[in-house]
Amino acid sequence: SAVHLRSEPRYAFQFSPSIADQEERIFEAIQIAPRPFILYVTRPDEADKWLGRLKGAGYHRVSTFTGRTPSGEREQLLCKWSANELDGMIATSAFGLGVDKNDVRTILHATLPESLDRFYQEVGRGGRDGRASASLLVYTNPDVDQARGMASEKVLRDETAFDRWSLMISHADRSKDQDLYWVDLNSLPSHLTVTSERNLLWNVRTLTLMARAGLIELVALGHGENLDDEAVQDLSSVSRAAVRITGIEHLDREAYSKKLAGARESMVQMGRQGIETMLGVARQEKEISQALTATYSVMHDVWSPVVSCCGGCATHWKNRASTSLYSPPRAGRLQRFSKRDIGRISKLGLPMASPRLLVIAVPESDDFVSTCQRMALNLAYVVRPHSWLMESSFTSRFLRSLEDVLRKLPNDDSFIDVVNAHEADAWVAGGDEVRVIFMDRDHPATFPREIWSSDAALEIVIVRRSLGDPDHNGRRFIDTVAHVASSTFLGKITT
């Protein structure tokens, strides 16, 4: 993976000593904020309060979108939002999934999110067109208390979770073709008589905790058995869940409890860590891009490199001479590849430069690009290389041709690597890799030494006959190593 942080948002954080001061600061910001804007709050009643204030001040092109917004009204609001009939939306976190408007310019928070992840997801609604967006968060001590309460939500006891799961799975519908169970999220425990959104929420928490414990895979939330439906906007529109059972522990109360114990502790720790990180950023004790990098570098116990980036925050505003706040993401190559059958090449009886290196030389009189294209077509069918490698200087002449070749294959699963020959690890191959290298380098350019010590199962290098030898100044590479002419290779591989 190659994760990089968003470069568009400019961040600002402010603590307010009172709710009245917070409201005044947010209202001032709304008056000058670039449109469209989203004002995020935590509770629906907070959204209603803000709507009343803005309407009373003469702002009529605004509306609210919360978990209480009826589904029919939601569709109307989203149409107006997409058609630029609204300048602002006052929303809770329900205004997120499935909402994709690329020209939102300002994100305001009159609250403190319970985690940096939630904050970043909401800030990410702005600047999707690649242009600058503004983020302003103004919070109070009551917001901190509210966030702490959300971060330490009650987690189901083992007995309660087991009873809820037993009820849901006993009445589930089996989807045999996909090996899924569709459970009813409105299933009601025996001690309750009336279903409610709160009951549904506890059932969802049961499944979420089980998924974290590895007892099930939570595949989808929705209304029916169509996995292609758009993502639901909030729990009020959900009635069923699709799950895949991963083992038999879900049937044994003791084994079930043991599995849930570790998951429960993990969720509690994550909640505490989430609010403390968010609070550190809001207090400007932690620089936003560093906090985000730390948050997303380890997800679900898997490490992933994150390229740090900040479009602007208080830390970086202190030194505006620093302009290098962003660098493109770079993904490391795979280090191990599945084994491929290279017996067909071995049977051709070609002279090998080494047991794992085949050099194919193209005469100066031939069109190098068209010759490479013909060889690529044959190699793709006969050898099925894992990867195709070329230097960036060659891409303008050959990349599109190679892509056209690979598109013709029924099941192509190969990579195209474009390398900078001056990087230390440019030519390093993975274990058991089978790759083809196109080396359009004129004399006195030389053959890379790194390829001789490659871990690849097979390297097929296509070179010009004039390519220089790195160890013999003034001599061609093919004068000192075993090789095969391109015409000979094409003749053998096509027979």
Disulfide bonds with the S-S distance in Angstrom:
none
